[in-house]
Amino acid sequence: MVMNMNRNSIRWRLPVSYGVIALLAALSLGSVMLLVLRSYYARQEQDYLLGNALALQPIIEKALQSELQEGLLQDQVDSLAFLSQTQIRVLDTKGNIIADSGVPHPNQVVAVLGASKREIPYSGPAKLPEDRIPFVIYSNKSQNVPQMIPFEKQIDSSGPAPEGDMILSVSASPYGYGFVPAVQSDPTRRSSHVMSVLLIASSGGRLGVLEISNGPSYGADVIGSVSSAWLVASVFAVAIAALTGWYMSQRVTRPVLALENATQQMERGNLAVRVNLQDERQQEFLSLANSFNGMAEQVEQTVSTLREFVADAAHELHTPLTALQTNMELARDETNASARSLYLSRAQEQGQRLEALVKSLLDLSRIEAAESKSNFAPVNFAETTRDIGEQFASRAEQTEREFKLSLVDEPVIIMGHQDQLRQVLINLLDNALKFTPRYGLVSVSLERSENEVILNVNDTGIGIPPEDLPYLFERFHRGRNVSEYAGNGLGLAIVKAIVSAHGGRVTVQSEPRQGTLVTISLPVYNGGTA
């Protein structure tokens, strides 16, 4: 079985739905994750800038209130900017720039002196401690070497270091300094936050503003790596979800396709087709397949019965119609009044037979078409049996047959259709009187048990051959020994249909020339009285 993968097919929509759900989930989780990371690292960058600003605030305030040599404040700012890896700007009270370190360059040179008592040209206000190993910072941008308080050393960073000293290239990062080759500066890897603090003189006056910016971008590498990993994971998640959806669509549509194939075969006229889903684990599909098979079986049986019914009805209607037409033609051509009257009388009998046959067919179709019991009502079956029994007792007496009626004294209530129950009694008693010879016995008894009422109709008539018993309740079936008796073969079929509609059962016991016993059992209604 092949199913076209069009966009309205569940085999297309289910994988797409799974993929879209996975994509939305990945986007939602990734967005939240990146938002949390960016927020965390933004706080880290702000705390770093603010901490440095607060730490450098007293140093810059002291430097501004001291009479420093020209350019010394700028040297201090450059050195502090290198150590903090930030851009430091000192502004006066009018917003003019006093000192600006610029954006930290990622590639710089550091020289470490090899002795603690080297003669170093020093211009600071205090003596250099003898037990301190100093270090001097140089820039590779030019040979103009910046100074670092409290000492300076004039060394060309591009040449060899003096004896005992070391000159190393360093690269700045958010985690410190590394002795690695020079790299190109990436301005996007600097923090975009700016922190400012006021510079206040010891007298309480305002000196200016210390502004720190372009600090380390702590989360840039982490967020970049996480974003790349999230993108790859999202692609894999969507692919896995789509494959899972495709697999599930195969599982879901397999029984659906089996049902579709079965219905198409039924549409083409194969009513014997059934759906086999014994390997299916989903209980819902098993239940659906069983329901479909039950429906298909009922449809096949109904259609088969309908075909038989139409064939039998056509045959049964054909015989009286032919006889009616023949008698009418004979009466038309007959000149003798007496003979014409005889032909017309026979035609009338055939017309009455047709009328009875059509009425029985309509009754049977109405009974079988009834799908609900909404028109049922409590019926006193004992009283109904007495009324019908008394009518047939009078007929039996007129035809010289004995009739006995034995009923219970108390009411027997059943839920049912009054007219249909009367039809059951009429059909059974009519058959019993018709097939019982003169001086024979027809007896009717009604008994009640706890949950049901039992009706017995017994006669001493001609009986039923054993080979006819299995077909007794089929439409138009007549026994082999009743050809001399009028009838259309629908009486017992109507009885069976009515009793079944009322939730009861009917059985027949008979032997040829020994009589027949028909037993009907109906459920008793205990919810009230008639």
RODO-2510 file (C-alpha; in nm, 4 decimals, decimal comma):
residues 530
     n   res          X          Y          Z
     1     m     0,0000     0,0000     0,0000
     2     v     0,1351     0,3376    -0,1015
     3     m     0,0073     0,6686     0,0249
     4     n     0,0907     0,9881    -0,1600
     5     m     0,2949     1,2258     0,0544
     6     n     0,0795     1,5303    -0,0094
     7     r     0,0678     1,8141     0,2370
     8     n    -0,2747     1,7143     0,3654
     9     s    -0,1533     1,3647     0,4540
    10     i    -0,0892     1,2699     0,8146
    11     r     0,2387     1,1153     0,6960
    12     w     0,3498     1,4656     0,5986
    13     r     0,1901     1,6658     0,8762
    14     l     0,3041     1,4507     1,1689
    15     p     0,6811     1,4719     1,0968
    16     v     0,6477     1,8436     1,0199
    17     s     0,4526     1,8954     1,3431
    18     y     0,7153     1,7112     1,5451
    19     g     0,9911     1,9134     1,3793
    20     v     0,8138     2,2456     1,4377
    21     i     0,7498     2,1575     1,8023
    22     a     1,1157     2,0647     1,8492
    23     l     1,2251     2,3855     1,6752
    24     l     0,9982     2,6008     1,8918
    25     a     1,1195     2,4230     2,2053
    26     a     1,4839     2,4671     2,1014
    27     l     1,4292     2,8351     2,0204
    28     s     1,2511     2,8954     2,3497
    29     l     1,5081     2,7138     2,5625
    30     g     1,8005     2,8632     2,3684
    31     s     1,6619     3,2146     2,3954
    32     v     1,6092     3,1795     2,7693
    33     m     1,9555     3,0276     2,8135
    34     l     2,1272     3,3041     2,6147
    35     l     1,9257     3,5686     2,7972
    36     v     2,0314     3,4292     3,1339
    37     l     2,3971     3,4044     3,0256
    38     r     2,4037     3,7547     2,8818
    39     s     2,2402     3,8929     3,1960
    40     y     2,4879     3,7089     3,4191
    41     y     2,7965     3,8200     3,2295
    42     a     2,6626     4,1753     3,1975
    43     r     2,6422     4,1908     3,5768
    44     q     2,9952     4,0541     3,5990
    45     e     3,1252     4,3228     3,3604
    46     q     2,9420     4,5993     3,5442
    47     d     3,0671     4,4778     3,8830
    48     y     3,4223     4,4623     3,7442
    49     l     3,4110     4,8199     3,6113
    50     l     3,2453     4,9553     3,9248
    51     g     3,4927     4,7762     4,1524
    52     n     3,7883     4,9189     3,9634
    53     a     3,6359     5,2651     3,9611
    54     l     3,5852     5,2615     4,3371
    55     a     3,9365     5,1235     4,3928
    56     l     4,1019     5,3860     4,1707
    57     q     3,8893     5,6761     4,2942
    58     p     4,1107     5,7715     4,5950
    59     i     4,4311     5,7288     4,3912
    60     i     4,3162     5,9659     4,1179
    61     e     4,1744     6,2096     4,3757
    62     k     4,5138     6,2188     4,5504
    63     a     4,6995     6,2557     4,2189
    64     l     4,4786     6,5481     4,1124
    65     q     4,5407     6,7301     4,4417
    66     s     4,9218     6,6797     4,4144
    67     e     5,1493     6,8928     4,2021
    68     l     5,2626     6,6264     3,9548
    69     q     5,5074     6,6818     3,6760
    70     e     5,3567     6,7319     3,3339
    71     g     5,2449     6,4029     3,1830
    72     l     5,2782     6,2084     3,5047
    73     l     4,8987     6,1761     3,5539
    74     q     4,8685     6,0391     3,2003
    75     d     5,1429     5,7856     3,2794
    76     q     4,9575     5,6798     3,5870
    77     v     4,6324     5,6428     3,3936
    78     d     4,8082     5,4402     3,1203
    79     s     4,9673     5,2072     3,3750
    80     l     4,6442     5,1590     3,5691
    81     a     4,4536     5,0992     3,2441
    82     f     4,7026     4,8271     3,1502
    83     l     4,6692     4,6563     3,4863
    84     s     4,2879     4,6750     3,4863
    85     q     4,2519     4,6146     3,1105
    86     t     4,0030     4,9003     3,0831
    87     q     3,9859     5,2445     2,9276
    88     i     4,0274     5,5106     3,1959
    89     r     3,9317     5,8711     3,1407
    90     v     3,9646     6,1575     3,3887
    91     l     3,7363     6,4532     3,3214
    92     d     3,7361     6,7920     3,4888
    93     t     3,4266     6,9593     3,6290
    94     k     3,3411     7,0999     3,2847
    95     g     3,3649     6,7629     3,1104
    96     n     3,7020     6,8279     2,9488
    97     i     3,9400     6,5313     2,9234
    98     i     4,2392     6,5558     3,1564
    99     a     4,3774     6,2069     3,0868
   100     d     4,2638     5,9237     2,8605
   101     s     4,4303     5,5844     2,8345
   102     g     4,2415     5,4890     2,5195
   103     v     4,1087     5,1436     2,4442
   104     p     4,3530     4,8844     2,5829
   105     h     4,5700     4,7359     2,3096
   106     p     4,5742     4,3552     2,3232
   107     n     4,9457     4,3236     2,2429
   108     q     5,1950     4,4848     2,4793
   109     v     5,5452     4,4318     2,6194
   110     v     5,6455     4,3939     2,9806
   111     a     6,0062     4,4123     3,1029
   112     v     6,1063     4,2622     3,4359
   113     l     6,4269     4,3839     3,6001
   114     g     6,6664     4,1157     3,7060
   115     a     6,8047     4,2943     4,0171
   116     s     6,6549     4,4828     4,3045
   117     k     6,9368     4,7410     4,3451
   118     r     6,9868     4,8515     3,9877
   119     e     7,0326     5,2207     3,9367
   120     i     6,7090     5,3415     3,7881
   121     p     6,6426     5,7012     3,6906
   122     y     6,3640     5,7926     3,9283
   123     s     6,1661     6,1142     3,9517
   124     g     5,9113     6,0187     4,2147
   125     p     5,8579     6,2070     4,5418
   126     a     5,9900     5,9251     4,7615
   127     k     6,2826     5,6890     4,7650
   128     l     6,2550     5,3514     4,5908
   129     p     6,2422     5,0656     4,8440
   130     e     6,5581     4,8591     4,8226
   131     d     6,3883     4,5237     4,8844
   132     r     6,1332     4,5621     4,6023
   133     i     6,1851     4,4074     4,2573
   134     p     6,0354     4,6616     4,0220
   135     f     5,8882     4,6125     3,6771
   136     v     5,8591     4,8597     3,3960
   137     i     5,5919     4,8638     3,1254
   138     y     5,6739     4,9458     2,7646
   139     s     5,4532     4,9907     2,4607
   140     n     5,5291     4,8419     2,1188
   141     k     5,3342     5,1133     1,9436
   142     s     5,6372     5,3387     1,9402
   143     q     5,9667     5,3881     2,1124
   144     n     5,8164     5,6512     2,3390
   145     v     5,8016     5,4406     2,6503
   146     p     5,5272     5,5257     2,9018
   147     q     5,6230     5,5745     3,2625
   148     m     5,4866     5,3932     3,5625
   149     i     5,4883     5,5414     3,9027
   150     p     5,7084     5,5268     4,1056
   151     f     5,9970     5,4619     3,8630
   152     e     6,0830     5,4473     3,4984
   153     k     6,3392     5,2758     3,2766
   154     q     6,4360     5,3815     2,9235
   155     i     6,4670     5,0548     2,7220
   156     d     6,3944     5,0019     2,3557
   157     s     6,1349     4,7241     2,3510
   158     s     6,2320     4,6206     1,9986
   159     g     6,5925     4,5399     2,0935
   160     p     6,7573     4,2967     2,3309
   161     a     6,6967     4,3346     2,7014
   162     p     6,9750     4,4633     2,9264
   163     e     7,1761     4,2049     3,1112
   164     g     6,9660     4,0391     3,3769
   165     d     6,6390     4,1836     3,2473
   166     m     6,3553     4,0167     3,0525
   167     i     6,1317     4,1689     2,7860
   168     l     5,8217     3,9591     2,7111
   169     s     5,5315     4,0068     2,4726
   170     v     5,2008     3,9744     2,6516
   171     s     4,8430     3,9537     2,5244
   172     a     4,5634     4,0738     2,7437
   173     s     4,2433     3,8716     2,7982
   174     p     3,9511     3,8823     3,0404
   175     y     4,1388     3,6249     3,2490
   176     g     4,4739     3,8015     3,2738
   177     y     4,7852     3,8145     3,0552
   178     g     4,9368     3,5466     2,8394
   179     f     5,2856     3,5189     2,6928
   180     v     5,1624     3,4465     2,3434
   181     p     5,2324     3,5985     1,9990
   182     a     5,0653     3,9263     1,9167
   183     v     4,7063     3,9097     1,7983
   184     q     4,4848     4,1512     1,6159
   185     s     4,2608     4,3637     1,8305
   186     d     3,8925     4,2703     1,8228
   187     p     3,6889     4,5699     1,9436
   188     t     3,3734     4,3580     1,9679
   189     r     3,5337     4,1621     2,2523
   190     r     3,5287     4,4661     2,4828
   191     s     3,2499     4,5411     2,7259
   192     s     3,0017     4,8069     2,6174
   193     h     2,9282     4,9191     2,9735
   194     v     3,0525     5,2473     3,1224
   195     m     3,0903     5,3250     3,4940
   196     s     3,1535     5,6725     3,6333
   197     v     3,2326     5,7986     3,9841
   198     l     3,2737     6,1529     4,1115
   199     l     3,6166     6,2729     4,2192
   200     i     3,5905     6,4765     4,5417
   201     a     3,8661     6,6892     4,6964
   202     s     3,9568     6,6550     5,0641
   203     s     3,7955     6,9944     5,1152
   204     g     3,4679     6,8601     4,9782
   205     g     3,4842     7,0310     4,6419
   206     r     3,4302     6,8520     4,3156
   207     l     3,7443     6,7639     4,1186
   208     g     3,5868     6,5912     3,8199
   209     v     3,4733     6,2481     3,7043
   210     l     3,6549     5,9161     3,6754
   211     e     3,5112     5,7144     3,3859
   212     i     3,5990     5,3507     3,3238
   213     s     3,4811     5,1658     3,0106
   214     n     3,5841     4,9083     2,7457
   215     g     3,6521     4,6528     3,0151
   216     p     3,6963     4,2788     2,9590
   217     s     3,4044     4,1091     2,7849
   218     y     3,3728     3,8149     3,0190
   219     g     3,0943     3,6279     2,8397
   220     a     3,1771     3,6875     2,4741
   221     d     3,3655     3,3618     2,4213
   222     v     3,1290     3,1593     2,6409
   223     i     2,8163     3,2977     2,4775
   224     g     2,9647     3,2433     2,1319
   225     s     3,0504     2,8823     2,2120
   226     v     2,7114     2,8211     2,3718
   227     s     2,5340     2,9757     2,0717
   228     s     2,7217     2,7515     1,8300
   229     a     2,6532     2,4429     2,0408
   230     w     2,2880     2,5416     2,0764
   231     l     2,2559     2,5847     1,6990
   232     v     2,4048     2,2398     1,6334
   233     a     2,1918     2,0804     1,9056
   234     s     1,8789     2,2477     1,7652
   235     v     1,9479     2,1098     1,4179
   236     f     1,9958     1,7614     1,5586
   237     a     1,6844     1,7945     1,7777
   238     v     1,4682     1,9016     1,4839
   239     a     1,6065     1,6187     1,2688
   240     i     1,5492     1,3586     1,5414
   241     a     1,1980     1,4921     1,6085
   242     a     1,1133     1,4813     1,2372
   243     l     1,2403     1,1225     1,2111
   244     t     1,0415     1,0297     1,5207
   245     g     0,7331     1,1916     1,3699
   246     w     0,7858     1,0007     1,0466
   247     y     0,8180     0,6737     1,2378
   248     m     0,5064     0,7466     1,4424
   249     s     0,3153     0,8430     1,1282
   250     q     0,4039     0,5030     0,9836
   251     r     0,2729     0,3340     1,2980
   252     v    -0,0438     0,5424     1,3041
   253     t    -0,1294     0,5251     0,9358
   254     r    -0,0633     0,1531     0,8857
   255     p    -0,3963     0,0438     1,0403
   256     v    -0,5691     0,3438     0,8828
   257     l    -0,4424     0,2395     0,5402
   258     a    -0,5585    -0,1165     0,6073
   259     l    -0,9066     0,0153     0,6859
   260     e    -0,8999     0,2387     0,3787
   261     n    -0,8039    -0,0546     0,1582
   262     a    -1,0853    -0,2656     0,3038
   263     t    -1,3438     0,0074     0,2476
   264     q    -1,2258     0,0527    -0,1125
   265     q    -1,2672    -0,3192    -0,1734
   266     m    -1,6163    -0,3054    -0,0231
   267     e    -1,6923    -0,0108    -0,2485
   268     r    -1,5942    -0,2267    -0,5463
   269     g    -1,8398    -0,4939    -0,4316
   270     n    -1,6228    -0,7290    -0,2259
   271     l    -1,8368    -0,7532     0,0879
   272     a    -1,6368    -1,0471     0,2255
   273     v    -1,3238    -0,8376     0,2913
   274     r    -1,2077    -0,8044     0,6541
   275     v    -0,9328    -0,6089     0,8329
   276     n    -0,6594    -0,8112     1,0052
   277     l    -0,4752    -0,6114     1,2729
   278     q    -0,3746    -0,8933     1,5054
   279     d    -0,0183    -0,7565     1,5317
   280     e    -0,1370    -0,4079     1,6233
   281     r    -0,0580    -0,3108     1,9843
   282     q    -0,2799    -0,0042     2,0044
   283     q    -0,6078    -0,1058     2,1642
   284     e    -0,7956     0,1765     1,9921
   285     f    -0,7072     0,0474     1,6456
   286     l    -0,7893    -0,3103     1,7448
   287     s    -1,1293    -0,1950     1,8673
   288     l    -1,1812     0,0025     1,5467
   289     a    -1,0853    -0,2972     1,3322
   290     n    -1,3203    -0,5251     1,5267
   291     s    -1,6022    -0,2739     1,4907
   292     f    -1,5342    -0,2441     1,1189
   293     n    -1,5305    -0,6222     1,0757
   294     g    -1,8557    -0,6496     1,2680
   295     m    -2,0094    -0,3782     1,0529
   296     a    -1,8812    -0,5428     0,7343
   297     e    -2,0241    -0,8774     0,8417
   298     q    -2,3594    -0,7173     0,9179
   299     v    -2,3582    -0,5339     0,5846
   300     e    -2,2739    -0,8555     0,4010
   301     q    -2,5482    -1,0421     0,5833
   302     t    -2,7995    -0,7629     0,5278
   303     v    -2,7236    -0,7368     0,1583
   304     s    -2,7394    -1,1146     0,1206
   305     t    -3,0677    -1,1263     0,3081
   306     l    -3,2023    -0,8378     0,1034
   307     r    -3,1127    -1,0133    -0,2193
   308     e    -3,2832    -1,3312    -0,1002
   309     f    -3,5798    -1,1299     0,0187
   310     v    -3,6180    -0,9514    -0,3144
   311     a    -3,5904    -1,2807    -0,5009
   312     d    -3,8397    -1,4540    -0,2730
   313     a    -4,0776    -1,1571    -0,2724
   314     a    -4,0657    -1,1378    -0,6497
   315     h    -4,1446    -1,5084    -0,6694
   316     e    -4,4245    -1,4914    -0,4128
   317     l    -4,5779    -1,1854    -0,5772
   318     h    -4,5444    -1,3339    -0,9226
   319     t    -4,7700    -1,6329    -0,8480
   320     p    -5,0833    -1,4436    -0,7320
   321     l    -5,0282    -1,1739    -0,9937
   322     t    -5,0181    -1,4362    -1,2672
   323     a    -5,3297    -1,6036    -1,1312
   324     l    -5,5029    -1,2674    -1,1012
   325     q    -5,4167    -1,1727    -1,4573
   326     t    -5,5261    -1,5126    -1,5899
   327     n    -5,8640    -1,4988    -1,4143
   328     m    -5,9205    -1,1425    -1,5307
   329     e    -5,8482    -1,2405    -1,8913
   330     l    -6,0780    -1,5434    -1,8673
   331     a    -6,3545    -1,3337    -1,7160
   332     r    -6,3139    -1,0773    -1,9951
   333     d    -6,3522    -1,3406    -2,2697
   334     e    -6,6189    -1,5477    -2,0930
   335     t    -6,9769    -1,5000    -2,2211
   336     n    -7,1391    -1,7225    -1,9596
   337     a    -7,2389    -1,5108    -1,6610
   338     s    -7,1941    -1,7903    -1,4100
   339     a    -6,8457    -1,8767    -1,5353
   340     r    -6,7507    -1,5080    -1,5503
   341     s    -6,8600    -1,4699    -1,1899
   342     l    -6,6417    -1,7647    -1,0903
   343     y    -6,3348    -1,6143    -1,2618
   344     l    -6,3954    -1,2781    -1,0963
   345     s    -6,4307    -1,4455    -0,7584
   346     r    -6,0984    -1,6234    -0,8060
   347     a    -5,9360    -1,2959    -0,9158
   348     q    -6,0698    -1,1328    -0,6016
   349     e    -5,9159    -1,4071    -0,3887
   350     q    -5,5776    -1,3524    -0,5545
   351     g    -5,6112    -0,9791    -0,4932
   352     q    -5,6813    -1,0440    -0,1262
   353     r    -5,3818    -1,2774    -0,1150
   354     l    -5,1643    -1,0040    -0,2658
   355     e    -5,2983    -0,7540    -0,0136
   356     a    -5,2212    -0,9881     0,2770
   357     l    -4,8739    -1,0570     0,1382
   358     v    -4,7895    -0,6894     0,0935
   359     k    -4,9229    -0,6096     0,4408
   360     s    -4,7075    -0,8818     0,5937
   361     l    -4,4000    -0,7562     0,4079
   362     l    -4,4626    -0,4023     0,5301
   363     d    -4,5106    -0,5227     0,8874
   364     l    -4,1894    -0,7223     0,8758
   365     s    -3,9895    -0,4341     0,7282
   366     r    -4,1215    -0,1928     0,9940
   367     i    -4,0316    -0,4329     1,2737
   368     e    -3,6791    -0,4951     1,1452
   369     a    -3,6212    -0,1253     1,0729
   370     a    -3,7006    -0,0222     1,4310
   371     e    -3,3663     0,0768     1,5908
   372     s    -3,4874     0,1959     1,9315
   373     k    -3,7374     0,1107     2,1989
   374     s    -3,8550     0,4661     2,2548
   375     n    -4,2155     0,3710     2,1731
   376     f    -4,2225     0,0797     2,4193
   377     a    -4,4539     0,1037     2,7172
   378     p    -4,5595    -0,1260     3,0034
   379     v    -4,8052    -0,3874     2,8712
   380     n    -5,0144    -0,6338     3,0749
   381     f    -4,9291    -0,9390     2,8672
   382     a    -5,1698    -1,1619     3,0645
   383     e    -5,4623    -0,9369     2,9786
   384     t    -5,3569    -0,9136     2,6134
   385     t    -5,3279    -1,2932     2,5931
   386     r    -5,6751    -1,3308     2,7470
   387     d    -5,8321    -1,0910     2,4946
   388     i    -5,6782    -1,2620     2,1909
   389     g    -5,7384    -1,6076     2,3382
   390     e    -6,1094    -1,5435     2,3854
   391     q    -6,1421    -1,4310     2,0230
   392     f    -5,9773    -1,7511     1,8946
   393     a    -6,1751    -1,9639     2,1419
   394     s    -6,4894    -1,8448     1,9639
   395     r    -6,3402    -1,9318     1,6241
   396     a    -6,2315    -2,2746     1,7502
   397     e    -6,5775    -2,3455     1,8751
   398     q    -6,7278    -2,2521     1,5374
   399     t    -6,4862    -2,4860     1,3543
   400     e    -6,5389    -2,7744     1,5967
   401     r    -6,2002    -2,7576     1,7643
   402     e    -6,1272    -2,7621     2,1345
   403     f    -5,9566    -2,4575     2,2814
   404     k    -5,8069    -2,4283     2,6316
   405     l    -5,6766    -2,1120     2,7914
   406     s    -5,4697    -2,1236     3,1119
   407     l    -5,3433    -1,7919     3,2500
   408     v    -5,2011    -1,6540     3,5747
   409     d    -5,4346    -1,4493     3,7906
   410     e    -5,2045    -1,1547     3,8622
   411     p    -5,0969    -0,9006     3,5977
   412     v    -4,7800    -0,9815     3,4026
   413     i    -4,6133    -0,6582     3,2931
   414     i    -4,3585    -0,6435     3,0137
   415     m    -4,2099    -0,3493     2,8260
   416     g    -4,3175    -0,3625     2,4658
   417     h    -4,5315    -0,2525     2,1766
   418     q    -4,8974    -0,3404     2,2330
   419     d    -4,9923    -0,3957     1,8677
   420     q    -4,6821    -0,6036     1,7913
   421     l    -4,7428    -0,8329     2,0881
   422     r    -5,1016    -0,8817     1,9755
   423     q    -4,9672    -0,9687     1,6273
   424     v    -4,7480    -1,2432     1,7803
   425     l    -5,0499    -1,4024     1,9521
   426     i    -5,2684    -1,3734     1,6414
   427     n    -5,0063    -1,5357     1,4131
   428     l    -4,9391    -1,8241     1,6519
   429     l    -5,3063    -1,8996     1,7251
   430     d    -5,4027    -1,8614     1,3595
   431     n    -5,1418    -2,1215     1,2606
   432     a    -5,2468    -2,3510     1,5447
   433     l    -5,6142    -2,3474     1,4386
   434     k    -5,5303    -2,3674     1,0667
   435     f    -5,3130    -2,6786     1,0955
   436     t    -5,5278    -2,8567     1,3614
   437     p    -5,8000    -3,0836     1,2214
   438     r    -6,1577    -3,0968     1,3459
   439     y    -6,1982    -3,2150     1,7034
   440     g    -5,8328    -3,1381     1,7652
   441     l    -5,7000    -2,9429     2,0643
   442     v    -5,5375    -2,6016     2,0822
   443     s    -5,4154    -2,4948     2,4261
   444     v    -5,2639    -2,1674     2,5410
   445     s    -5,0839    -2,1278     2,8770
   446     l    -4,9043    -1,8367     3,0389
   447     e    -4,6587    -1,8858     3,3241
   448     r    -4,4451    -1,6390     3,5117
   449     s    -4,1046    -1,6940     3,6673
   450     e    -3,8941    -1,4431     3,8574
   451     n    -3,7511    -1,2612     3,5548
   452     e    -3,9565    -1,3733     3,2561
   453     v    -4,2980    -1,4780     3,1320
   454     i    -4,3402    -1,7974     2,9275
   455     l    -4,6149    -1,8395     2,6668
   456     n    -4,6891    -2,1885     2,5340
   457     v    -4,9096    -2,2477     2,2292
   458     n    -4,9703    -2,6197     2,1783
   459     d    -5,1785    -2,7961     1,9140
   460     t    -5,2495    -3,1480     1,7946
   461     g    -5,2189    -3,0590     1,4286
   462     i    -5,0225    -3,1993     1,1366
   463     g    -4,6842    -3,1163     1,2874
   464     i    -4,3658    -3,0070     1,1107
   465     p    -4,1201    -3,2364     0,9308
   466     p    -3,7746    -3,2412     1,0973
   467     e    -3,6026    -3,1155     0,7817
   468     d    -3,8180    -2,7998     0,7877
   469     l    -3,7475    -2,7038     1,1496
   470     p    -3,4107    -2,5239     1,0848
   471     y    -3,5763    -2,2973     0,8244
   472     l    -3,9024    -2,2399     1,0064
   473     f    -3,8459    -1,8691     1,0778
   474     e    -3,7058    -1,7714     0,7390
   475     r    -3,9073    -1,5484     0,5097
   476     f    -4,1439    -1,7235     0,2675
   477     h    -4,0460    -2,0660     0,3952
   478     r    -4,3371    -2,3115     0,4044
   479     g    -4,3280    -2,6688     0,5195
   480     r    -4,3520    -2,9546     0,2770
   481     n    -4,6794    -3,0712     0,4263
   482     v    -4,8704    -2,7398     0,4117
   483     s    -4,9208    -2,6968     0,0400
   484     e    -5,2940    -2,7481     0,0859
   485     y    -5,3166    -2,4626     0,3343
   486     a    -5,3277    -2,0909     0,2537
   487     g    -5,0394    -1,8776     0,3633
   488     n    -4,7387    -1,6726     0,2519
   489     g    -4,4600    -1,8018     0,4749
   490     l    -4,4171    -1,4756     0,6659
   491     g    -4,6173    -1,5402     0,9833
   492     l    -4,3445    -1,7062     1,1897
   493     a    -4,0775    -1,4712     1,0490
   494     i    -4,2832    -1,1808     1,1869
   495     v    -4,3192    -1,3607     1,5220
   496     k    -3,9412    -1,4145     1,5419
   497     a    -3,8653    -1,0501     1,4551
   498     i    -4,1100    -0,9125     1,7146
   499     v    -3,9922    -1,1431     1,9937
   500     s    -3,6256    -1,0597     1,9211
   501     a    -3,7040    -0,6863     1,9225
   502     h    -3,8550    -0,7314     2,2712
   503     g    -3,5456    -0,9127     2,4012
   504     g    -3,7111    -1,2540     2,4077
   505     r    -3,6646    -1,5895     2,2400
   506     v    -3,8887    -1,8358     2,0593
   507     t    -3,8515    -2,2140     2,0223
   508     v    -4,0513    -2,4805     1,8381
   509     q    -4,0930    -2,8508     1,9144
   510     s    -4,2853    -3,0631     1,6660
   511     e    -4,3248    -3,4054     1,5144
   512     p    -4,5258    -3,4954     1,2033
   513     r    -4,8917    -3,5789     1,2865
   514     q    -4,8163    -3,5303     1,6578
   515     g    -4,8712    -3,1582     1,6840
   516     t    -4,6534    -2,8562     1,7537
   517     l    -4,5459    -2,6676     2,0657
   518     v    -4,4334    -2,3058     2,0269
   519     t    -4,2712    -2,1496     2,3381
   520     i    -4,2050    -1,7789     2,3759
   521     s    -4,0048    -1,6241     2,6634
   522     l    -4,0154    -1,2489     2,7306
   523     p    -3,8442    -1,0467     3,0063
   524     v    -4,0709    -0,9189     3,2833
   525     y    -4,0816    -0,5480     3,3599
   526     n    -4,0477    -0,4834     3,7341
   527     g    -4,0574    -0,1050     3,7237
   528     g    -4,4343    -0,0616     3,7578
   529     t    -4,7770    -0,1888     3,6688
   530     a    -5,0054    -0,1324     3,3738
***
